[in-house]
């Protein structure tokens, strides 16, 4: 495995700007998500917004990925490619977005409800968000990578959900994927020790059914093997003493969603 790159406070401030721009981009997406809209339309809005803010779409062209957003619908876990198929009432769509600004990446994901979704799917989203929050609570100096994975796994499995093993969170910085890997499962007290200056993307990927996933024939999208829905939320987090510093936010998104309801 490679070397962990620790960030200075100045670099962390630049990363915060990148992460906040992703949060604002997702809010632009939130404004137009509804039945009948296509994931390609969401992608176009996101790309224009990022470019208008003097940043570069972080995913486009990386590993040959053709778009700005990864849009993963229902049983798609991650890495879905935007297309012309309209979203339908009751869908969920994980929108994962990255930007490169001032030399640093931000990387944030949010799973949206399309129209009215079933209560059991709402619960999956709620528990996945709680998994992220519990992981952030233990992402502090002196703890270990295993503590983060354990926090996610314990909460998800207690609620009867499957935790994806093949895809993990990651270090973040001048590269989108840096060391260390941040699995969503693990044992407390195991793995690399968390230290001040580490910046990681924590991203629970939680399946309503079994934990197993496979690659779709498009060569990019990862889907659940049982065809049941999967949820995905992601934040960028700087490791600090006592309390993690969350650089990204879902607040812009949630503000938009609240206003759409009222």
C-alpha positions as CSV (number, residue, x, y, z in Angstrom):
1,X,0.0,0.0,0.0
2,X,1.1,3.6,-0.6
3,X,2.0,6.3,1.9
4,X,-0.5,8.4,3.7
5,X,-0.2,12.1,2.8
6,X,-0.8,14.3,5.8
7,X,-2.3,17.8,5.1
8,X,-1.4,21.1,6.6
9,X,-4.1,23.3,8.1
10,X,-3.8,25.5,5.0
11,X,-4.3,22.6,2.7
12,X,-7.3,21.4,4.8
13,X,-8.9,24.9,4.3
14,X,-8.5,24.5,0.5
15,X,-10.0,21.0,0.7
16,X,-12.9,22.5,2.6
17,X,-13.6,24.9,-0.3
18,X,-13.6,22.0,-2.8
19,X,-15.8,19.9,-0.5
20,X,-18.3,22.8,0.0
21,X,-18.5,23.3,-3.8
22,X,-19.5,19.7,-4.2
23,X,-22.2,20.2,-1.5
24,X,-23.5,23.3,-3.4
25,X,-23.4,21.4,-6.7
26,X,-25.5,18.6,-5.2
27,X,-28.0,21.3,-4.1
28,X,-28.3,22.4,-7.7
29,X,-29.0,18.8,-8.6
30,X,-31.5,18.6,-5.7
31,X,-33.5,21.5,-7.2
32,X,-34.4,19.6,-10.4
33,X,-34.7,16.0,-9.2
34,X,-38.2,14.7,-9.8
35,X,-40.0,12.0,-11.8
36,X,-39.4,12.5,-15.5
37,X,-36.0,14.1,-15.2
38,X,-33.1,12.1,-16.6
39,X,-29.7,11.5,-14.9
40,X,-28.0,13.1,-17.9
41,X,-29.9,16.3,-17.2
42,X,-28.7,16.2,-13.6
43,X,-25.2,15.7,-14.9
44,X,-25.4,18.7,-17.2
45,X,-26.5,21.0,-14.4
46,X,-23.7,19.8,-12.2
47,X,-21.0,20.2,-14.8
48,X,-22.1,23.7,-15.7
49,X,-22.2,24.7,-12.1
50,X,-18.8,23.4,-11.3
51,X,-17.2,25.0,-14.4
52,X,-19.0,28.3,-13.5
53,X,-17.3,28.2,-10.1
54,X,-13.8,27.9,-11.7
55,X,-13.4,24.3,-10.8
56,X,-13.0,21.1,-12.8
57,X,-15.4,18.1,-12.6
58,X,-13.3,15.6,-10.6
59,X,-14.7,12.3,-12.0
60,X,-14.9,13.2,-15.7
61,X,-12.2,11.2,-17.6
62,X,-10.9,9.5,-14.5
63,X,-10.6,5.7,-15.1
64,X,-12.3,6.5,-18.4
65,X,-15.5,7.6,-16.7
66,X,-17.5,9.8,-19.2
67,X,-19.4,12.1,-16.9
68,X,-19.3,14.6,-14.0
69,X,-21.7,12.7,-11.8
70,X,-22.0,9.0,-10.8
71,X,-25.7,8.4,-10.7
72,X,-26.7,5.1,-9.2
73,X,-30.4,4.3,-9.2
74,X,-32.2,1.8,-7.0
75,X,-30.2,-1.5,-7.0
76,X,-27.1,0.4,-8.4
77,X,-24.7,0.9,-5.5
78,X,-22.1,3.3,-7.1
79,X,-20.4,4.3,-10.3
80,X,-23.6,4.5,-12.4
81,X,-23.3,6.3,-15.7
82,X,-25.8,9.1,-16.4
83,X,-28.3,8.3,-19.2
84,X,-31.4,9.4,-21.0
85,X,-33.8,7.2,-19.0
86,X,-36.3,9.3,-17.0
87,X,-36.5,8.9,-13.2
88,X,-39.8,7.5,-12.0
89,X,-41.8,8.0,-8.9
90,X,-40.4,5.8,-6.0
91,X,-36.8,5.6,-7.3
92,X,-33.8,6.5,-5.2
93,X,-30.7,7.8,-6.9
94,X,-27.3,8.1,-5.3
95,X,-25.5,11.1,-6.8
96,X,-21.8,11.1,-6.2
97,X,-19.8,14.1,-7.3
98,X,-16.2,15.2,-7.2
99,X,-14.5,18.5,-8.0
100,X,-10.9,19.6,-8.4
101,X,-10.2,23.1,-7.2
102,X,-7.0,24.9,-6.1
103,X,-5.2,21.5,-6.6
104,X,-7.4,19.6,-4.2
105,X,-10.4,17.2,-4.5
106,X,-13.7,17.3,-2.8
107,X,-15.9,14.2,-3.0
108,X,-19.4,14.0,-1.6
109,X,-22.4,11.7,-2.2
110,X,-26.1,11.9,-1.3
111,X,-29.0,9.5,-2.0
112,X,-32.1,11.3,-3.2
113,X,-35.7,10.2,-3.1
114,X,-37.6,10.7,-6.4
115,X,-41.2,11.6,-5.7
116,X,-42.8,9.4,-3.0
117,X,-40.7,6.4,-2.0
118,X,-41.8,3.5,0.2
119,X,-41.4,3.7,3.9
120,X,-38.9,0.8,4.0
121,X,-36.7,2.6,1.5
122,X,-36.9,5.8,3.5
123,X,-35.7,3.8,6.5
124,X,-32.7,2.4,4.5
125,X,-31.7,6.0,3.6
126,X,-32.1,7.1,7.2
127,X,-30.0,4.2,8.6
128,X,-27.3,4.8,6.0
129,X,-27.1,8.5,7.0
130,X,-26.9,7.4,10.7
131,X,-24.0,5.0,9.7
132,X,-22.1,7.9,8.3
133,X,-22.7,10.0,11.4
134,X,-21.6,7.2,13.7
135,X,-18.5,6.7,11.6
136,X,-17.6,10.4,11.8
137,X,-18.0,10.3,15.6
138,X,-15.1,7.9,15.9
139,X,-12.9,9.4,13.2
140,X,-10.6,11.1,15.7
141,X,-6.9,11.0,16.6
142,X,-5.8,7.9,18.3
143,X,-8.7,5.7,17.0
144,X,-8.1,3.2,14.1
145,X,-9.5,2.6,10.7
146,X,-11.3,-0.5,12.1
147,X,-13.2,1.7,14.5
148,X,-14.8,3.6,11.6
149,X,-15.7,0.4,9.8
150,X,-17.1,-1.2,12.9
151,X,-19.3,1.8,13.6
152,X,-20.9,1.5,10.1
153,X,-21.1,-2.3,10.1
154,X,-22.6,-2.6,13.6
155,X,-25.4,-0.1,13.0
156,X,-26.2,-1.4,9.5
157,X,-26.3,-5.0,10.4
158,X,-28.3,-4.4,13.6
159,X,-31.0,-2.9,11.3
160,X,-30.9,-6.0,9.0
161,X,-28.9,-4.5,6.1
162,X,-25.9,-5.7,4.1
163,X,-22.7,-3.8,4.1
164,X,-20.8,-3.7,0.8
165,X,-17.3,-5.1,1.1
166,X,-15.8,-4.6,-2.3
167,X,-15.9,-0.7,-2.3
168,X,-14.5,1.5,0.4
169,X,-13.9,5.0,1.4
170,X,-10.5,6.5,1.0
171,X,-7.9,9.2,1.7
172,X,-8.4,12.4,-0.2
173,X,-6.2,15.2,-1.3
174,X,-4.3,16.2,-4.4
175,X,-5.5,12.8,-5.7
176,X,-9.1,11.6,-5.6
177,X,-8.1,8.3,-4.1
178,X,-5.3,8.3,-1.6
179,X,-4.3,6.0,1.2
180,X,-5.7,4.8,3.5
181,X,-8.6,2.7,2.4
182,X,-11.6,3.2,4.7
183,X,-13.8,0.1,4.7
184,X,-17.4,0.2,6.0
185,X,-16.8,-3.0,8.0
186,X,-14.1,-4.0,10.5
187,X,-13.0,-4.6,14.1
188,X,-12.5,-2.0,16.7
189,X,-8.9,-1.3,17.5
190,X,-7.6,-2.7,14.2
191,X,-5.9,-1.1,11.2
192,X,-4.0,2.1,10.7
193,X,-4.1,4.6,13.5
194,X,-5.8,7.9,12.8
195,X,-3.7,11.0,13.1
196,X,-4.1,14.7,12.9
197,X,-3.7,15.9,9.3
198,X,-5.3,12.8,7.7
199,X,-8.2,13.6,5.4
200,X,-10.6,10.8,4.5
201,X,-13.8,10.3,2.5
202,X,-16.1,8.2,4.6
203,X,-18.9,6.7,2.4
204,X,-21.2,3.9,3.7
205,X,-22.7,1.9,0.9
206,X,-25.6,-0.1,2.5
207,X,-27.8,-2.6,0.8
208,X,-31.4,-3.3,1.8
209,X,-30.7,-7.0,1.2
210,X,-27.5,-9.1,1.0
211,X,-24.1,-7.5,1.0
212,X,-23.0,-9.0,-2.3
213,X,-22.6,-6.9,-5.4
214,X,-21.5,-7.4,-9.0
215,X,-20.4,-5.3,-11.9
216,X,-23.1,-4.4,-14.5
217,X,-22.4,-5.1,-18.1
218,X,-21.7,-1.4,-18.8
219,X,-18.3,-2.1,-17.1
220,X,-18.8,0.7,-14.6
221,X,-21.9,0.4,-12.5
222,X,-21.9,-1.8,-9.4
223,X,-25.2,-3.3,-8.6
224,X,-26.6,-5.5,-5.8
225,X,-26.7,-9.2,-6.7
226,X,-30.3,-9.6,-5.3
227,X,-31.6,-6.5,-7.1
228,X,-32.7,-4.8,-3.9
229,X,-32.0,-1.1,-3.4
230,X,-28.7,0.3,-2.0
231,X,-28.0,3.7,-0.4
232,X,-24.9,5.8,-0.3
233,X,-23.9,8.9,1.6
234,X,-20.4,10.4,1.8
235,X,-18.5,13.2,3.6
236,X,-15.0,14.5,3.6
237,X,-13.5,14.5,7.1
238,X,-10.3,15.8,8.6
239,X,-9.0,13.8,11.5
240,X,-8.7,15.9,14.7
241,X,-8.2,15.4,18.4
242,X,-11.5,14.8,20.2
243,X,-13.9,15.5,17.3
244,X,-13.6,15.0,13.6
245,X,-13.8,18.1,11.4
246,X,-16.3,17.5,8.6
247,X,-15.2,19.6,5.6
248,X,-18.2,18.8,3.4
249,X,-21.9,19.4,4.1
250,X,-25.3,18.1,3.1
251,X,-27.0,21.2,4.5
252,X,-27.4,23.0,1.1
253,X,-29.1,19.9,-0.3
254,X,-31.3,19.5,2.7
255,X,-32.4,23.1,2.6
256,X,-33.4,22.7,-1.0
257,X,-35.3,19.5,-0.3
258,X,-37.1,21.1,2.6
259,X,-38.2,24.1,0.5
260,X,-39.4,21.7,-2.3
261,X,-41.7,20.0,0.3
262,X,-43.2,23.2,1.8
